[in-house]
Amino acid sequence: MFLLGEIQSAEVDLLMNLQTNLSNAVKGLGDLDFLTYRAMSTPPATLTPPDDSSKGPMRFVDGNFIETFLYLPDDIANAVVQGNGKAVDNLGVSVQDVVDILEALKRLR
């Protein structure tokens, strides 16, 4: 089951940044890099997206992907929130804050 909705602007940036940091720690479906997996491409479909779509989804939060955060070991969850110098860097919230937001979104489904 999937849910399509609009996320409040106050939380959309946090979730987008979480998704970016998470993509450095977790592989997407089929063990593909998340950005490659979600990059839009039109037929013929390939695993190598065209140059204009290689940046991945634009302002799209993949709920199934960010839900994987809930199942990460504590050390990796902390690294994702802190950024460890990669991607977006520190999200400015605690791991528990992220868990609370994701649990609330999960209940919407």
N, C-alpha and C positions, 0 to 999 in steps of 0.2 A: 504494500500500500504506500502510495506517495502523496505528499501534500504540497501544493503549490500555493504560496502566499507571499505577502509583503512583510518584510521584517522592519521593525521600527528603526529609524535612522540612527538612534543612539546605540543600537546593538549591531547593526549591519557591519560597521567598520571593524568592531571587535571580532565578529565571526569570520569576516574575510581575512583578517590578519591571523586568526587562529588556523584557518584552513591553509594559509600560506606556510606558516611555521610547521603545521602538522605534515604538510607534504614533504618536508625535509626529513621527517622521522618515520613516516609510514608509507608503504607503497600502496598504490591504488589497485583496483580490480585487475586480476590477471597478473599481478606483480609488476604492473606498468607504473611508471612515474605518474602521479595524479594529474599533473598538468597535461601530459601527453594523452592520458585516458580521456580527460574532459575537453580537450581542444576540439573545437568544431571543425569538421571537414566534410566536404560533400563528395559524392561518388566520383571517382572510385575511392572507397574508403581505404585508408592506409594507416599504418602505425606512425608514419612520419607526416605530421600535419604541415600544411602550407605555411610559409613564413608569417603571414598575417594572423594566423591563429595559434602560433606556437606558444603564446603567452598563457594559454589555458582559458578557462571561462572568464567572461567579463561580468563582474558584479553578480555572480551566481554562487550561492552557498549550497554545497552538496551535503544535505542532511545526513545521508548514510555515511559519508566519508568523515564528517566532523564528529559523528556519534562514536567513531572508533576511539576517540579521545577518552571516553568513559572506561575503556577496557585496557588502557595503557598501564604499565607498571609505574609506580610513583616517580622513579627517577626520570623516566622518559617524559611523563606528564609535566614535571617541573621544567625539564629542558625545553619543551614545546612552549610553555608559558613564558619562560625567560628568554627564549630565542637563541641563547648561547652564541650570540654574535652572527647568526645567520638569518636570512629572510627578513622578517619584520622586526626582529629583536623582541624586547620585552613588551608583553601585552598590557602591562600596567594593572593587572588583576591577579588574584590568587588562583591556584588550581581549584579550590573549592568554589570560587565565584564562577569559573567556567563550568564546573560540574553542575552547579545549580541552574545555570542558564540552559545547558543542554538537557538536563532532566525535565525542565519546564517545557522545552520545545518537543521533547520526546512524548510527553503526555498529550500533546495536541493531535498526534496521529491516532 
